[in-house]
Amino acid sequence: MVFFDRGTLVSDIAGLIQALGGRGSVHLVGQDWGGGIVYGVLAAFPELIRRAVVMAVPHPARSAESALDPKHVHRSFHWWFFQLPDLPEKAHAANDFAFVDYLWEHWTSAGYRDPAHIAQIKLMLKEPGALAATLGYYRAMFDARKIDPNLDSLRRSMERPIAVPTLALCGEEDLRAELMSDRRNILPANIACQNQLGDYVNQGLRTRRWVQLIPAILCYLFDANAIMRKWFL
């Protein structure tokens, strides 16, 4: 059986880092689903990561709390819709994957379009097995039958406090920004949050704001101030 639960994804990323990174630690950046995986890697495998950046996704503890908040239930309606059998597959494929167009409009700033990117997403979802796998990640969030039972120990370690220096980014128009900045003693103190990014982080990465956003991420990862002090001061 193929598993899509977060424990499996965290294990996969840790294995990839160990296979490609040798014995040293690495910098890790994750956005959306990737951000959720990064939190788990940081907690369970801190020895593998030097510094990290998570974008557009709050800490899992805050995400769990948001499931009881009506406005966040509405924002993340797809979590619940994707639990249904068969219907999500049919809804996605109908009318040339119009469901993708709807989600784009629902989640991005008014007037922001990227037809080429949307076309790539639709093309990907038409690949054999791609849509089933895409929905599989969401279904594993709530269906215990889709969670690898051999990773119980790993899942417990994913709940540990995060000690790795981490920068959390979120666009200020994204509803999840409040979850990432309102710590309420849940986020580890070492996680610095920044949500003054204009709109959605994924938009910034594909527009002219990358000129500001990507260098800022690189400066954080490589601790530019420390490098300057070491070599030039």
Backbone torsions as a table, in degrees:
resi	resn	phi	psi	omega
1	MET	NA	137.0	177.8
2	VAL	-90.0	128.2	-179.1
3	PHE	-105.9	146.1	-179.9
4	PHE	-124.3	12.9	-177.0
5	ASP	-71.7	163.7	-174.4
6	ARG	-64.1	-33.2	177.1
7	GLY	-61.6	-41.4	177.8
8	THR	-63.8	-42.8	-179.3
9	LEU	-65.6	-41.2	177.9
10	VAL	-63.3	-43.6	178.4
11	SER	-61.6	-40.5	179.0
12	ASP	-62.3	-45.8	-178.1
13	ILE	-67.1	-41.4	177.9
14	ALA	-61.2	-42.3	178.2
15	GLY	-64.5	-37.9	178.2
16	LEU	-65.2	-43.1	178.9
17	ILE	-62.1	-43.9	-179.5
18	GLN	-65.3	-34.9	-179.1
19	ALA	-74.1	-37.0	-174.5
20	LEU	-99.8	-24.1	-172.1
21	GLY	-94.2	-1.6	-177.9
22	GLY	66.0	-138.9	-177.3
23	ARG	-96.1	-8.3	-177.2
24	GLY	-88.4	165.0	176.9
25	SER	-84.7	162.6	-175.3
26	VAL	-128.3	167.9	168.8
27	HIS	-91.7	139.1	-175.5
28	LEU	-129.7	128.7	179.9
29	VAL	-126.2	132.3	178.4
30	GLY	-141.6	140.1	-180.0
31	GLN	-123.5	136.7	179.8
32	ASP	59.0	-118.8	178.5
33	TRP	-57.2	-37.6	177.7
34	GLY	-62.3	-35.9	177.6
35	GLY	-64.2	-42.0	177.8
36	GLY	-61.4	-36.9	177.8
37	ILE	-68.8	-39.9	-179.1
38	VAL	-58.4	-43.7	178.3
39	TYR	-54.4	-43.6	-179.2
40	GLY	-66.2	-40.8	178.4
41	VAL	-63.7	-42.7	-179.1
42	LEU	-61.4	-39.3	-178.4
43	ALA	-75.1	-42.4	-172.9
44	ALA	-88.1	-28.9	-176.0
45	PHE	-132.4	57.2	-176.2
46	PRO	-62.4	-24.9	-178.5
47	GLU	-68.7	-16.4	-177.7
48	LEU	-88.6	-16.7	-170.0
49	ILE	-117.4	129.6	177.5
50	ARG	-84.2	-52.4	175.9
51	ARG	-148.5	158.1	-176.8
52	ALA	-141.9	157.8	172.2
53	VAL	-131.5	128.2	174.3
54	VAL	-116.0	139.0	-174.8
55	MET	-128.3	129.1	168.4
56	ALA	73.4	8.1	179.4
57	VAL	-136.3	128.0	178.7
58	PRO	-75.7	168.7	175.3
59	HIS	-56.7	142.3	-178.1
60	PRO	-52.3	-33.5	178.7
61	ALA	-64.6	-37.0	177.9
62	ARG	-74.0	-35.9	177.1
63	SER	-61.9	-40.8	179.5
64	ALA	-62.8	-40.6	178.0
65	GLU	-64.4	-38.3	-176.1
66	SER	-66.2	-19.2	179.6
67	ALA	-66.1	-11.3	178.4
68	LEU	-104.0	1.3	-178.1
69	ASP	-100.6	119.9	-174.4
70	PRO	-52.8	-42.4	-176.3
71	LYS	-68.1	-31.8	178.3
72	HIS	-79.9	-30.7	173.1
73	VAL	-61.2	-41.6	178.6
74	HIS	-66.9	-44.9	-179.3
75	ARG	-60.9	-39.7	-176.5
76	SER	-103.8	37.7	-177.7
77	PHE	-57.1	-28.2	-177.1
78	HIS	-64.4	-27.6	175.8
79	TRP	-53.9	-46.3	-174.6
80	TRP	-80.1	-39.2	-179.3
81	PHE	-61.2	-39.0	-176.2
82	PHE	-71.8	-9.2	177.1
83	GLN	-75.5	-19.6	-178.1
84	LEU	-69.5	147.3	176.1
85	PRO	-80.5	137.5	170.6
86	ASP	70.4	-46.4	-174.1
87	LEU	-58.8	-43.8	179.2
88	PRO	-59.0	-38.7	177.5
89	GLU	-61.2	-44.8	-179.6
90	LYS	-67.5	-40.4	-179.3
91	ALA	-65.5	-38.1	178.6
92	HIS	-64.2	-47.4	-172.0
93	ALA	-75.6	-19.8	-175.6
94	ALA	-66.0	143.1	173.9
95	ASN	53.4	48.5	178.6
96	ASP	56.0	48.4	176.5
97	PHE	56.7	45.0	178.4
98	ALA	-62.0	-22.4	177.8
99	PHE	-59.3	-36.4	178.0
100	VAL	-64.7	-42.2	177.8
101	ASP	-61.3	-40.5	-179.8
102	TYR	-64.2	-46.3	179.9
103	LEU	-61.1	-38.6	178.7
104	TRP	-60.0	-47.5	179.7
105	GLU	-65.5	-34.9	-177.2
106	HIS	-70.6	-33.3	-171.4
107	TRP	-103.0	-13.5	-175.8
108	THR	-108.2	168.1	179.1
109	SER	-66.1	148.2	-178.0
110	ALA	-56.2	130.3	176.1
111	GLY	87.7	-7.7	-178.7
112	TYR	-84.5	123.0	-179.3
113	ARG	-130.1	150.6	175.1
114	ASP	-148.2	74.2	-174.1
115	PRO	-55.7	-37.8	-178.5
116	ALA	-65.0	-41.1	179.9
117	HIS	-67.7	-42.3	178.7
118	ILE	-61.9	-40.8	178.9
119	ALA	-61.9	-37.7	178.3
120	GLN	-65.5	-39.9	178.6
121	ILE	-62.0	-45.9	-179.4
122	LYS	-63.6	-40.3	179.0
123	LEU	-63.4	-40.4	178.3
124	MET	-63.1	-43.8	-177.0
125	LEU	-67.7	-19.7	177.9
126	LYS	-80.4	-12.1	178.6
127	GLU	-66.5	142.7	179.9
128	PRO	-55.1	125.2	177.5
129	GLY	85.1	-11.8	-174.7
130	ALA	-67.9	-44.7	-178.5
131	LEU	-66.7	-40.9	178.2
132	ALA	-61.6	-40.8	178.7
133	ALA	-67.7	-41.3	179.3
134	THR	-58.9	-46.2	178.8
135	LEU	-71.3	-26.5	-179.2
136	GLY	-60.1	-35.6	178.4
137	TYR	-61.0	-43.3	-178.1
138	TYR	-71.4	-39.8	-178.4
139	ARG	-67.0	-29.4	177.6
140	ALA	-74.0	-11.4	178.4
141	MET	-67.3	-31.0	-171.9
142	PHE	-127.1	-14.0	-176.5
143	ASP	-100.7	107.5	-176.9
144	ALA	-60.5	-24.3	179.5
145	ARG	-68.7	-18.2	-177.7
146	LYS	-102.7	13.5	179.6
147	ILE	-107.7	131.6	-178.4
148	ASP	-64.7	114.0	-177.5
149	PRO	-69.5	-14.1	-178.9
150	ASN	-83.1	-1.9	-176.5
151	LEU	-111.7	23.7	-179.4
152	ASP	-59.4	-41.9	-179.7
153	SER	-63.8	-41.4	178.3
154	LEU	-63.5	-42.5	-179.4
155	ARG	-62.1	-35.2	176.6
156	ARG	-66.5	-39.2	-180.0
157	SER	-69.8	-24.2	177.8
158	MET	-70.4	-12.3	178.9
159	GLU	-92.5	-1.6	-178.7
160	ARG	-69.5	155.9	175.6
161	PRO	-59.8	146.3	-179.9
162	ILE	-89.7	125.5	-179.5
163	ALA	-106.8	-12.8	-177.9
164	VAL	-76.1	132.4	176.3
165	PRO	-55.8	126.3	-172.4
166	THR	-140.4	138.0	175.2
167	LEU	-108.3	126.9	178.3
168	ALA	-108.5	125.4	-177.4
169	LEU	-118.8	141.7	176.6
170	CYS	-154.7	139.1	177.0
171	GLY	-66.8	141.5	-174.0
172	GLU	-68.2	-20.0	177.3
173	GLU	-86.7	-9.1	178.0
174	ASP	-77.7	128.2	-178.5
175	LEU	-58.2	-27.8	-178.5
176	ARG	-73.2	-7.6	178.6
177	ALA	-58.0	-37.2	-179.5
178	GLU	-67.0	-28.6	178.3
179	LEU	-74.4	-29.3	-177.4
180	MET	-85.5	-23.8	-179.0
181	SER	-98.7	-23.5	178.5
182	ASP	-89.2	91.3	-172.1
183	ARG	-71.6	-47.1	-177.7
184	ARG	47.3	45.0	175.2
185	ASN	63.8	20.7	178.1
186	ILE	-101.2	-49.0	179.5
187	LEU	-72.5	137.0	175.5
188	PRO	-58.2	148.9	-175.0
189	ALA	-62.7	-23.6	-176.3
190	ASN	-78.8	-7.1	-179.7
191	ILE	-88.1	114.0	178.4
192	ALA	-91.6	128.1	-177.3
193	CYS	-105.0	141.7	177.6
194	GLN	-142.8	117.8	178.7
195	ASN	-123.3	15.4	178.5
196	GLN	-88.8	63.9	-173.0
197	LEU	-117.0	11.9	173.8
198	GLY	88.4	-58.3	177.4
199	ASP	-146.2	-125.2	-177.7
200	TYR	-93.8	139.0	-176.4
201	VAL	-58.2	-41.2	-178.4
202	ASN	-63.8	-29.9	174.8
203	GLN	-69.0	-42.7	-179.4
204	GLY	-59.3	-34.1	-179.2
205	LEU	-71.9	-18.1	-178.2
206	ARG	-112.3	10.3	178.6
207	THR	-126.9	-172.2	-176.7
208	ARG	-62.8	-16.9	-178.8
209	ARG	-70.6	-9.4	176.2
210	TRP	-60.4	-26.1	179.7
211	VAL	-58.9	-33.2	178.7
212	GLN	-94.1	-38.8	-170.9
213	LEU	-73.2	-49.1	-176.0
214	ILE	-65.5	-45.5	175.7
215	PRO	-59.3	-35.5	178.8
216	ALA	-64.4	-40.3	177.7
217	ILE	-63.5	-44.7	-179.3
218	LEU	-64.5	-39.6	178.1
219	CYS	-61.3	-40.9	179.1
220	TYR	-66.3	-47.5	-176.7
221	LEU	-61.1	-41.8	-175.4
222	PHE	-98.1	9.8	175.3
223	ASP	48.6	64.3	-174.0
224	ALA	-57.1	-36.4	-179.5
225	ASN	-62.9	-41.3	179.6
226	ALA	-66.5	-37.8	178.6
227	ILE	-64.8	-42.7	178.3
228	MET	-61.0	-43.6	-179.1
229	ARG	-64.3	-37.2	-176.4
230	LYS	-71.3	-40.7	-170.4
231	TRP	-104.4	-21.5	-171.9
232	PHE	-125.6	-8.3	-177.8
233	LEU	-112.5	NA	NA
